[in-house]
């Protein structure tokens, strides 16, 4: 089934372009369009779409505030932020709040279609995962077997993208299993909360802030290494199977593209990363 999509943008031309791309490429079902941030959160929470295309700069209330409101309201769909503002601080804030992708204006048809298509695949993958987990709930032996299988898959994924053995790899696994527990009880979360919980469980509550920061830095180094490895694969062979499997699963289209440019020109900006997308991507592959 095609995912349901909700558009929030005050520019009528952008709305029409997004509608055109979605309908022409059969990317999903448009279930709502909102042109203001004022009532956007309420409308999204009512419609419960699989994907939200959310403009950053909206009249009444900006996209960051709308994002925070829907997350607090328990929204479990995927959010793609759209903006003409190329502000690294705002982008980082948006990724921290839980967006999966960031699309720049003016819209590029290839990028928009690629991003929505890949998010739709993740939505369908997650729905399949939920179905499988539901079917396994009644099997008594499933938890131990499932845990072993998940551990094996985690190691394979890390080996595939060249990060197995790095410092912090066990902490990353702890983070992933913590998120999995949240998902099992359909509990929403933010990465800040997950990092704090894992740091507290592993190292105690003394100096929690510094331990959390150190944990975030180790995970960031792992993600940067993975991005560099995948960008290298794509630069050498765009059809490399590992590149094809993981590039869009773990990173935003623009991030990988920036990473590939950085390999050719070290003065260019390397790709920015979303820890939420990277970690959820690994989790989706582990549980699919």
Order of alpha helices (4+ residues) and beta strands (2+ residues): beta-alpha-beta-alpha-beta-alpha-beta-alpha-beta-alpha-alpha-alpha-alpha-alpha-alpha-alpha-alpha
